[in-house]
Amino acid sequence: MRLTWIALVFVALALGSLSPAFAQTPQQPAAAAQQQAAPAKPTLAFQNDAGLMILYIKADKTADFEDLMNKLKDALAKSDAPEAKQQAASLKLLKSPNVQNNIAVYVLLADPVVKNVEYWFLSILYKAFPNDAQALFAKWKDVQVPTPPPTIFDLVLVTKMQ
């Protein structure tokens, strides 16, 4: 299992440059507020069958990161948008049980994706909790490992085994 996760991280790092264009620095709350004024293209949208984000988190900050993910769950649940309900139903947060170099590896898997909707969790949180945007951004900056940045994959289904 440990070798599998190491291989997954290696492949993610090696292929990361092939992933869709994505701003590697997280969107700050002020930029998010400007985007809300006019409908804008999502920061991160998937166009294919499944989406995968690999997030690298400081090992001693996993509880804070999981708190952010619980807020994401709340944001999707409180939304009236049918797309948010579909996103919530398809999203899974996974964590490697192995911590290496004080880095915890999380995988946010969307399967199936809701095409052309926002998947960058900070953007979703800013919209759901606009009064908390600065605190949410500060928490994200505190928990993330800046290098490597999140790795994003927009995946096409090849075949089902069942």
N, C-alpha and C positions, 0 to 999 in steps of 0.2 A: 504494500500500500504506500509506504514511504517513497519507494522508487517511482511509483506511478505519479505522485504529486510532484516530485522533483522533475520528472520528465515533462509533466504538464506545464510547469513553470518555465522550464527551458524552452519548450516549443512556443509558449506564449511570448517569451522574450525574443526568440528568434523570428517569429512571424508577426510580431507586434506592428512592424512597419507596413504589413500588408492589410492591417485592419482599416476600417473606414476612417476617414478624416475625423478627428476629434480634438477639441481644444484640450491640451494636456493640463493646463492650469484650470482649476475649478472656477466656475463663473461666480463673480462676486455679486452680492445682493443688489448693488446699484445697477449693474448691467441687467440683472433679471427684472428689475422694476421697469427699466426702459423697454424691455422686450414685451412686458405685459401691456404697455400702452398701445402697442400695435401688434396684431398677430404676427408672430415671427416664426421662422423655421426653427424647429426644435434643435437644442444643443446636441442631442443624441437621439436619433430615431433609427429603428431597424427597418429594413426593406424586404427581408427574406423570411425564412421560416422560424429561425430561432436566433436569440441573441445571448451573448455571453460577455460578462464583465469580470475581469480578475482584478481584485482590489487588494492592495498591500497595506496592512495596518500595523501600527506599532503594537507589539505583543502586550504591553502594559496598558493599552488603551482600547482593548477589544470590547469591554463593557460599554464604553462611550460610543464606539462605532455601532454596536448592536442597539443602543438607545436611538441612534439616528435611523437605523433600519426599522425599528418599531414605530418611530414617528412617520416614516414613509408608509408603513402598513396602515397607520391611522389616517394619513392624508388620502390614500387611495380609497379607504373605506368611507370617509366622510364626503368624498366627491360625489356630485350628482351625475357626472359624465359617465355614460355607459362604457366608454373606452377605459376609464379608470377601474371599473369593476372587472373588465376583461384582463387588464394588466395584473391586477391583484391575484386573479385566479391562475395566471400563468407564471408568476414570479416565484422563484425559490432562492433562498439564501443558503449557501453551503459554506462550510469552513473546514479547512484541513486541520486534522487533529495534531499535526506536527508543526511546531514553531521552530524556525531556523533563523539564526542571526537576528533574533529579537523581532522577527517579522511574522505576523499571522497572515495567512492567505485566505481570502474569502472569494467565493464565486457567486455572482448574482446571475441566475439563469432565467431567461424568459423563453418559454416554450409552450405553446406557440406565441409568437410576438403579435402585438397589435401594431400594424404597420402605420408609419408616418405620425406616431405620437411620441411625446417626450418620454425618454427613459432615463435621462440624467437625473439622479435622485435629488440633487440639490435644487434643480429647477422646479421639480414637483413640490419639494418642501417649501421653497420660497413662495410659491403660489398658494399653498394651503395655509401657511403660517407667516404671512407677510410681516407681522410685528416681531417675529423671532428671527428674521433673516440674518441679521448680523451675528447673533449667537449661534445659529446653525452653521454659518460659514466658519466662524471661529472654532467650533467643535470639529468640523471636518479638517481644517488646517492642522489642528492639534493631533488628530488620530492618524492621519495618513502618513505613509512613508513616501516622501517626494520622489525618490528614485528606487525602483522603477515606478513610472506613472501607471494609472489604471490601464489595463490592456482590454481592448474592445474587439469583439468578433461579431460580424453579421453573417450568420450561417445559413446555408442552403441544405435542405434535406436531400440526401442521396437515396437512401432506402430505409425502410423499416424492417426490423428483423422478426416482426410478428404480424 
